Amino acid sequence: MVKPDFFLLGKKFCAMEKELTKRLIKWRFKRGGLSPPDEEILDRGSEQIMSEVHSIMKRSGKRVFDELRLAKKEFLKAYRDEDKKGTEKEEDQP
């Protein structure tokens, strides 16, 4: 079995991410009725946007996971409470 090369996989992912960002920028310019910038400016802009998005994700990522954990706890508590209520009602019936 061949092991995946994670370095190449990461490079491919970054290239796809950059291409998607460029397409999104072009789409926004077209939607706004403007002509898209030249390829060099588009490359630099997409790299800058990707860098900013990554830094935002690093800063807020921990908070997102904390919120997900809290939501999971609340969901499980509510689910268990509903389950207890359901079993109590079933026990009350003859």
MISEDREN-626486 format. One record per residue: residue number from 1; chain; x, y, z of N, C-alpha, C in turn. Coordinates in nm, 3 decimals, padded with zeros to 5 digits. Each point is the difference from the previous one (the first is absolute). Layout:
REM MISEDREN-626486
nr = NUM&kette = A&n_u = X&n_v = Y&n_w = Z&ca_u = X&ca_v = Y&ca_w = Z&c_u = X&c_v = Y&c_w = Z $
...
//
This chain:
REM MISEDREN-626486
nr = 1&kette = A&n_u = 00.085&n_v = -00.118&n_w = 00.000&ca_u = -00.085&ca_v = 00.118&ca_w = 00.000&c_u = 00.089&c_v = 00.124&c_w = 00.000 $
nr = 2&kette = A&n_u = -00.032&n_v = 00.094&n_w = -00.084&ca_u = 00.079&ca_v = 00.121&ca_w = -00.013&c_u = -00.049&c_v = 00.104&c_w = 00.101 $
nr = 3&kette = A&n_u = 00.094&n_v = 00.055&n_w = 00.076&ca_u = -00.035&ca_v = 00.105&ca_w = 00.095&c_u = -00.014&c_v = 00.132&c_w = -00.074 $
nr = 4&kette = A&n_u = -00.098&n_v = 00.081&n_w = 00.037&ca_u = -00.014&ca_v = 00.130&ca_w = -00.065&c_u = 00.112&c_v = 00.094&c_w = 00.042 $
nr = 5&kette = A&n_u = 00.042&n_v = 00.082&n_w = -00.093&ca_u = 00.103&ca_v = 00.101&ca_w = 00.028&c_u = -00.074&c_v = 00.125&c_w = 00.048 $
nr = 6&kette = A&n_u = 00.001&n_v = 00.023&n_w = 00.131&ca_u = -00.078&ca_v = 00.108&ca_w = 00.057&c_u = 00.053&c_v = 00.137&c_w = -00.040 $
nr = 7&kette = A&n_u = 00.129&n_v = 00.011&n_w = -00.028&ca_u = 00.055&ca_v = 00.127&ca_w = -00.044&c_u = -00.058&c_v = 00.038&c_w = -00.137 $
nr = 8&kette = A&n_u = 00.000&n_v = -00.096&n_w = -00.092&ca_u = -00.057&ca_v = 00.027&ca_w = -00.133&c_u = -00.150&c_v = 00.022&c_w = 00.008 $
nr = 9&kette = A&n_u = -00.064&n_v = -00.076&n_w = 00.087&ca_u = -00.144&ca_v = 00.017&ca_w = 00.019&c_u = -00.031&c_v = 00.141&c_w = 00.053 $
nr = 10&kette = A&n_u = 00.081&n_v = 00.047&n_w = 00.094&ca_u = -00.018&ca_v = 00.136&ca_w = 00.053&c_u = 00.023&c_v = 00.106&c_w = -00.106 $
nr = 11&kette = A&n_u = 00.100&n_v = -00.021&n_w = -00.084&ca_u = 00.027&ca_v = 00.096&ca_w = -00.108&c_u = -00.116&c_v = 00.003&c_w = -00.099 $
nr = 12&kette = A&n_u = -00.053&n_v = -00.117&n_w = -00.032&ca_u = -00.114&ca_v = -00.005&ca_w = -00.092&c_u = -00.121&c_v = 00.069&c_w = 00.060 $
nr = 13&kette = A&n_u = -00.022&n_v = -00.023&n_w = 00.129&ca_u = -00.113&ca_v = 00.063&ca_w = 00.067&c_u = 00.014&c_v = 00.152&c_w = -00.002 $
nr = 14&kette = A&n_u = 00.121&n_v = 00.049&n_w = 00.028&ca_u = 00.024&ca_v = 00.145&ca_w = -00.002&c_u = -00.022&c_v = 00.058&c_w = -00.140 $
nr = 15&kette = A&n_u = 00.044&n_v = -00.074&n_w = -00.102&ca_u = -00.019&ca_v = 00.047&ca_w = -00.138&c_u = -00.149&c_v = 00.005&c_w = -00.035 $
nr = 16&kette = A&n_u = -00.074&n_v = -00.101&n_w = 00.042&ca_u = -00.145&ca_v = 00.000&ca_w = -00.025&c_u = -00.068&c_v = 00.114&c_w = 00.075 $
nr = 17&kette = A&n_u = 00.043&n_v = 00.023&n_w = 00.122&ca_u = -00.056&ca_v = 00.109&ca_w = 00.081&c_u = 00.026&c_v = 00.135&c_w = -00.065 $
nr = 18&kette = A&n_u = 00.121&n_v = 00.017&n_w = -00.051&ca_u = 00.037&ca_v = 00.125&ca_w = -00.067&c_u = -00.082&c_v = 00.019&c_w = -00.127 $
nr = 19&kette = A&n_u = -00.018&n_v = -00.107&n_w = -00.077&ca_u = -00.078&ca_v = 00.008&ca_w = -00.124&c_u = -00.145&c_v = 00.032&c_w = 00.030 $
nr = 20&kette = A&n_u = -00.055&n_v = -00.060&n_w = 00.103&ca_u = -00.138&ca_v = 00.030&ca_w = 00.039&c_u = -00.015&c_v = 00.146&c_w = 00.043 $
nr = 21&kette = A&n_u = 00.098&n_v = 00.050&n_w = 00.074&ca_u = -00.003&ca_v = 00.140&ca_w = 00.043&c_u = 00.006&c_v = 00.093&c_w = -00.121 $
nr = 22&kette = A&n_u = 00.085&n_v = -00.033&n_w = -00.096&ca_u = 00.009&ca_v = 00.082&ca_w = -00.122&c_u = -00.131&c_v = 00.000&c_w = -00.076 $
nr = 23&kette = A&n_u = -00.063&n_v = -00.116&n_w = -00.010&ca_u = -00.128&ca_v = -00.008&ca_w = -00.070&c_u = -00.107&c_v = 00.082&c_w = 00.071 $
nr = 24&kette = A&n_u = 00.002&n_v = -00.004&n_w = 00.133&ca_u = -00.097&ca_v = 00.077&ca_w = 00.077&c_u = 00.022&c_v = 00.150&c_w = -00.022 $
nr = 25&kette = A&n_u = 00.126&n_v = 00.044&n_w = -00.001&ca_u = 00.030&ca_v = 00.141&ca_w = -00.024&c_u = -00.048&c_v = 00.041&c_w = -00.139 $
nr = 26&kette = A&n_u = 00.030&n_v = -00.083&n_w = -00.099&ca_u = -00.044&ca_v = 00.031&ca_w = -00.137&c_u = -00.152&c_v = 00.009&c_w = -00.007 $
nr = 27&kette = A&n_u = -00.067&n_v = -00.093&n_w = 00.067&ca_u = -00.146&ca_v = 00.000&ca_w = -00.001&c_u = -00.056&c_v = 00.127&c_w = 00.063 $
nr = 28&kette = A&n_u = 00.062&n_v = 00.044&n_w = 00.112&ca_u = -00.047&ca_v = 00.122&ca_w = 00.067&c_u = 00.021&c_v = 00.123&c_w = -00.089 $
nr = 29&kette = A&n_u = 00.113&n_v = 00.005&n_w = -00.069&ca_u = 00.024&ca_v = 00.112&ca_w = -00.091&c_u = -00.102&c_v = -00.001&c_w = -00.113 $
nr = 30&kette = A&n_u = -00.023&n_v = -00.118&n_w = -00.057&ca_u = -00.096&ca_v = -00.011&ca_w = -00.110&c_u = -00.140&c_v = 00.037&c_w = 00.047 $
nr = 31&kette = A&n_u = -00.037&n_v = -00.045&n_w = 00.118&ca_u = -00.131&ca_v = 00.030&ca_w = 00.056&c_u = -00.017&c_v = 00.150&c_w = 00.024 $
nr = 32&kette = A&n_u = 00.109&n_v = 00.065&n_w = 00.037&ca_u = -00.004&ca_v = 00.144&ca_w = 00.023&c_u = 00.010&c_v = 00.082&c_w = -00.127 $
nr = 33&kette = A&n_u = 00.014&n_v = -00.068&n_w = -00.115&ca_u = 00.008&ca_v = 00.071&ca_w = -00.127&c_u = 00.138&c_v = 00.057&c_w = -00.029 $
nr = 34&kette = A&n_u = 00.102&n_v = -00.049&n_w = 00.068&ca_u = 00.136&ca_v = 00.047&ca_w = -00.020&c_u = 00.082&c_v = -00.105&c_w = -00.073 $
nr = 35&kette = A&n_u = 00.104&n_v = 00.046&n_w = -00.067&ca_u = 00.090&ca_v = -00.098&ca_w = -00.064&c_u = 00.097&c_v = -00.052&c_w = 00.104 $
nr = 36&kette = A&n_u = 00.029&n_v = -00.129&n_w = -00.001&ca_u = 00.088&ca_v = -00.057&ca_w = 00.102&c_u = 00.143&c_v = 00.051&c_w = -00.016 $
nr = 37&kette = A&n_u = 00.076&n_v = 00.006&n_w = 00.109&ca_u = 00.139&ca_v = 00.047&ca_w = -00.008&c_u = 00.086&c_v = -00.101&c_w = -00.076 $
nr = 38&kette = A&n_u = 00.119&n_v = 00.043&n_w = -00.036&ca_u = 00.090&ca_v = -00.092&ca_w = -00.071&c_u = 00.043&c_v = -00.114&c_w = 00.091 $
nr = 39&kette = A&n_u = 00.059&n_v = -00.101&n_w = -00.060&ca_u = 00.029&ca_v = -00.125&ca_w = 00.071&c_u = 00.097&c_v = 00.019&c_w = 00.117 $
nr = 40&kette = A&n_u = 00.100&n_v = 00.088&n_w = -00.015&ca_u = 00.098&ca_v = 00.022&ca_w = 00.107&c_u = -00.067&c_v = 00.059&c_w = 00.124 $
nr = 41&kette = A&n_u = -00.082&n_v = 00.099&n_w = -00.020&ca_u = -00.071&ca_v = 00.063&ca_w = 00.111&c_u = -00.098&c_v = -00.100&c_w = 00.062 $
nr = 42&kette = A&n_u = -00.063&n_v = -00.079&n_w = -00.084&ca_u = -00.093&ca_v = -00.101&ca_w = 00.048&c_u = 00.071&c_v = -00.104&c_w = 00.085 $
nr = 43&kette = A&n_u = 00.120&n_v = -00.041&n_w = -00.040&ca_u = 00.079&ca_v = -00.095&ca_w = 00.078&c_u = 00.035&c_v = 00.056&c_w = 00.137 $
nr = 44&kette = A&n_u = 00.051&n_v = 00.122&n_w = 00.001&ca_u = 00.038&ca_v = 00.061&ca_w = 00.128&c_u = -00.121&c_v = 00.021&c_w = 00.089 $
nr = 45&kette = A&n_u = -00.109&n_v = 00.044&n_w = -00.058&ca_u = -00.121&ca_v = 00.024&ca_w = 00.078&c_u = -00.056&c_v = -00.129&c_w = 00.058 $
nr = 46&kette = A&n_u = 00.000&n_v = -00.107&n_w = -00.079&ca_u = -00.053&ca_v = -00.126&ca_w = 00.050&c_u = 00.089&c_v = -00.057&c_w = 00.111 $
nr = 47&kette = A&n_u = 00.131&n_v = 00.017&n_w = -00.012&ca_u = 00.091&ca_v = -00.045&ca_w = 00.106&c_u = -00.023&c_v = 00.079&c_w = 00.128 $
nr = 48&kette = A&n_u = -00.021&n_v = 00.130&n_w = -00.014&ca_u = -00.024&ca_v = 00.084&ca_w = 00.117&c_u = -00.132&c_v = -00.038&c_w = 00.067 $
nr = 49&kette = A&n_u = -00.102&n_v = -00.025&n_w = -00.079&ca_u = -00.130&ca_v = -00.039&ca_w = 00.056&c_u = 00.012&c_v = -00.134&c_w = 00.070 $
nr = 50&kette = A&n_u = 00.068&n_v = -00.095&n_w = -00.063&ca_u = 00.019&ca_v = -00.132&ca_w = 00.063&c_u = 00.076&c_v = 00.013&c_w = 00.132 $
nr = 51&kette = A&n_u = 00.102&n_v = 00.083&n_w = 00.002&ca_u = 00.078&ca_v = 00.019&ca_w = 00.122&c_u = -00.087&c_v = 00.058&c_w = 00.111 $
nr = 52&kette = A&n_u = -00.081&n_v = 00.096&n_w = -00.035&ca_u = -00.088&ca_v = 00.062&ca_w = 00.099&c_u = -00.104&c_v = -00.099&c_w = 00.052 $
nr = 53&kette = A&n_u = -00.057&n_v = -00.079&n_w = -00.089&ca_u = -00.098&ca_v = -00.100&ca_w = 00.040&c_u = 00.064&c_v = -00.102&c_w = 00.094 $
nr = 54&kette = A&n_u = 00.122&n_v = -00.043&n_w = -00.033&ca_u = 00.069&ca_v = -00.098&ca_w = 00.085&c_u = 00.026&c_v = 00.058&c_w = 00.140 $
nr = 55&kette = A&n_u = 00.042&n_v = 00.126&n_w = 00.006&ca_u = 00.027&ca_v = 00.059&ca_w = 00.131&c_u = -00.129&c_v = 00.015&c_w = 00.081 $
nr = 56&kette = A&n_u = -00.109&n_v = 00.035&n_w = -00.065&ca_u = -00.129&ca_v = 00.010&ca_w = 00.069&c_u = -00.042&c_v = -00.137&c_w = 00.052 $
nr = 57&kette = A&n_u = 00.018&n_v = -00.102&n_w = -00.080&ca_u = -00.037&ca_v = -00.136&ca_w = 00.042&c_u = 00.085&c_v = -00.046&c_w = 00.118 $
nr = 58&kette = A&n_u = 00.128&n_v = 00.036&n_w = 00.000&ca_u = 00.086&ca_v = -00.037&ca_w = 00.112&c_u = -00.045&c_v = 00.068&c_w = 00.128 $
nr = 59&kette = A&n_u = -00.037&n_v = 00.129&n_w = -00.011&ca_u = -00.042&ca_v = 00.075&ca_w = 00.119&c_u = -00.134&c_v = -00.048&c_w = 00.052 $
nr = 60&kette = A&n_u = -00.094&n_v = -00.023&n_w = -00.090&ca_u = -00.136&ca_v = -00.031&ca_w = 00.044&c_u = -00.029&c_v = -00.149&c_w = 00.002 $
nr = 61&kette = A&n_u = 00.091&n_v = -00.081&n_w = -00.048&ca_u = -00.024&ca_v = -00.144&ca_w = -00.005&c_u = -00.027&c_v = -00.060&c_w = 00.136 $
nr = 62&kette = A&n_u = 00.074&n_v = 00.042&n_w = 00.102&ca_u = -00.019&ca_v = -00.054&ca_w = 00.134&c_u = -00.139&c_v = 00.035&c_w = 00.052 $
nr = 63&kette = A&n_u = -00.044&n_v = 00.121&n_w = -00.026&ca_u = -00.133&ca_v = 00.040&ca_w = 00.045&c_u = -00.108&c_v = -00.083&c_w = -00.070 $
nr = 64&kette = A&n_u = 00.022&n_v = -00.030&n_w = -00.127&ca_u = -00.099&ca_v = -00.079&ca_w = -00.073&c_u = -00.013&c_v = -00.138&c_w = 00.063 $
nr = 65&kette = A&n_u = 00.114&n_v = -00.063&n_w = 00.029&ca_u = -00.005&ca_v = -00.132&ca_w = 00.062&c_u = -00.062&c_v = 00.006&c_w = 00.139 $
nr = 66&kette = A&n_u = 00.028&n_v = 00.105&n_w = 00.075&ca_u = -00.062&ca_v = 00.015&ca_w = 00.132&c_u = -00.151&c_v = 00.012&c_w = -00.012 $
nr = 67&kette = A&n_u = -00.046&n_v = 00.077&n_w = -00.098&ca_u = -00.144&ca_v = 00.015&ca_w = -00.022&c_u = -00.063&c_v = -00.132&c_w = -00.042 $
nr = 68&kette = A&n_u = 00.070&n_v = -00.075&n_w = -00.084&ca_u = -00.053&ca_v = -00.130&ca_w = -00.042&c_u = -00.010&c_v = -00.096&c_w = 00.118 $
nr = 69&kette = A&n_u = 00.101&n_v = 00.000&n_w = 00.086&ca_u = -00.004&ca_v = -00.086&ca_w = 00.119&c_u = -00.118&c_v = 00.038&c_w = 00.090 $
nr = 70&kette = A&n_u = -00.019&n_v = 00.131&n_w = 00.020&ca_u = -00.110&ca_v = 00.047&ca_w = 00.083&c_u = -00.135&c_v = -00.039&c_w = -00.061 $
nr = 71&kette = A&n_u = -00.012&n_v = 00.016&n_w = -00.131&ca_u = -00.125&ca_v = -00.037&ca_w = -00.067&c_u = -00.026&c_v = -00.149&c_w = 00.013 $
nr = 72&kette = A&n_u = 00.106&n_v = -00.080&n_w = -00.010&ca_u = -00.015&ca_v = -00.145&ca_w = 00.015&c_u = -00.050&c_v = -00.034&c_w = 00.140 $
nr = 73&kette = A&n_u = 00.060&n_v = 00.063&n_w = 00.103&ca_u = -00.043&ca_v = -00.026&ca_w = 00.137&c_u = -00.146&c_v = 00.038&c_w = 00.020 $
nr = 74&kette = A&n_u = -00.038&n_v = 00.117&n_w = -00.053&ca_u = -00.139&ca_v = 00.044&ca_w = 00.016&c_u = -00.096&c_v = -00.093&c_w = -00.073 $
nr = 75&kette = A&n_u = 00.040&n_v = -00.044&n_w = -00.119&ca_u = -00.085&ca_v = -00.092&ca_w = -00.076&c_u = -00.017&c_v = -00.131&c_w = 00.075 $
nr = 76&kette = A&n_u = 00.111&n_v = -00.056&n_w = 00.048&ca_u = -00.009&ca_v = -00.127&ca_w = 00.071&c_u = -00.083&c_v = 00.013&c_w = 00.128 $
nr = 77&kette = A&n_u = 00.015&n_v = 00.112&n_w = 00.070&ca_u = -00.078&ca_v = 00.022&ca_w = 00.121&c_u = -00.149&c_v = 00.006&c_w = -00.034 $
nr = 78&kette = A&n_u = -00.034&n_v = 00.077&n_w = -00.103&ca_u = -00.140&ca_v = 00.011&ca_w = -00.040&c_u = -00.053&c_v = -00.134&c_w = -00.048 $
nr = 79&kette = A&n_u = 00.081&n_v = -00.074&n_w = -00.075&ca_u = -00.041&ca_v = -00.131&ca_w = -00.050&c_u = -00.025&c_v = -00.096&c_w = 00.115 $
nr = 80&kette = A&n_u = 00.089&n_v = 00.001&n_w = 00.098&ca_u = -00.016&ca_v = -00.089&ca_w = 00.115&c_u = -00.121&c_v = 00.040&c_w = 00.083 $
nr = 81&kette = A&n_u = -00.022&n_v = 00.131&n_w = 00.015&ca_u = -00.117&ca_v = 00.046&ca_w = 00.075&c_u = -00.128&c_v = -00.044&c_w = -00.071 $
nr = 82&kette = A&n_u = -00.004&n_v = 00.012&n_w = -00.132&ca_u = -00.117&ca_v = -00.043&ca_w = -00.077&c_u = -00.019&c_v = -00.151&c_w = 00.012 $
nr = 83&kette = A&n_u = 00.111&n_v = -00.072&n_w = -00.001&ca_u = -00.007&ca_v = -00.145&ca_w = 00.012&c_u = -00.056&c_v = -00.038&c_w = 00.138 $
nr = 84&kette = A&n_u = 00.042&n_v = 00.070&n_w = 00.105&ca_u = -00.050&ca_v = -00.028&ca_w = 00.135&c_u = -00.148&c_v = 00.031&c_w = 00.008 $
nr = 85&kette = A&n_u = -00.041&n_v = 00.111&n_w = -00.060&ca_u = -00.142&ca_v = 00.037&ca_w = 00.002&c_u = -00.083&c_v = -00.105&c_w = -00.073 $
nr = 86&kette = A&n_u = 00.052&n_v = -00.051&n_w = -00.110&ca_u = -00.071&ca_v = -00.102&ca_w = -00.078&c_u = -00.015&c_v = -00.129&c_w = 00.077 $
nr = 87&kette = A&n_u = 00.104&n_v = -00.040&n_w = 00.073&ca_u = -00.009&ca_v = -00.124&ca_w = 00.077&c_u = -00.091&c_v = 00.016&c_w = 00.121 $
nr = 88&kette = A&n_u = -00.003&n_v = 00.120&n_w = 00.060&ca_u = -00.088&ca_v = 00.025&ca_w = 00.113&c_u = -00.145&c_v = -00.007&c_w = -00.044 $
nr = 89&kette = A&n_u = -00.032&n_v = 00.054&n_w = -00.116&ca_u = -00.138&ca_v = -00.005&ca_w = -00.050&c_u = -00.041&c_v = -00.142&c_w = -00.031 $
nr = 90&kette = A&n_u = 00.094&n_v = -00.078&n_w = -00.054&ca_u = -00.032&ca_v = -00.139&ca_w = -00.032&c_u = -00.024&c_v = -00.082&c_w = 00.128 $
nr = 91&kette = A&n_u = 00.075&n_v = 00.031&n_w = 00.107&ca_u = -00.016&ca_v = -00.071&ca_w = 00.125&c_u = -00.131&c_v = 00.034&c_w = 00.068 $
nr = 92&kette = A&n_u = -00.049&n_v = 00.125&n_w = -00.020&ca_u = -00.125&ca_v = 00.042&ca_w = 00.062&c_u = -00.120&c_v = -00.070&c_w = -00.062 $
nr = 93&kette = A&n_u = 00.009&n_v = -00.042&n_w = -00.123&ca_u = -00.113&ca_v = -00.063&ca_w = -00.068&c_u = -00.013&c_v = -00.144&c_w = 00.043 $
nr = 94&kette = A&n_u = -00.127&n_v = -00.049&n_w = 00.017&ca_u = -00.023&ca_v = -00.140&ca_w = 00.044&c_u = 00.030&c_v = -00.100&c_w = -00.108 $
//
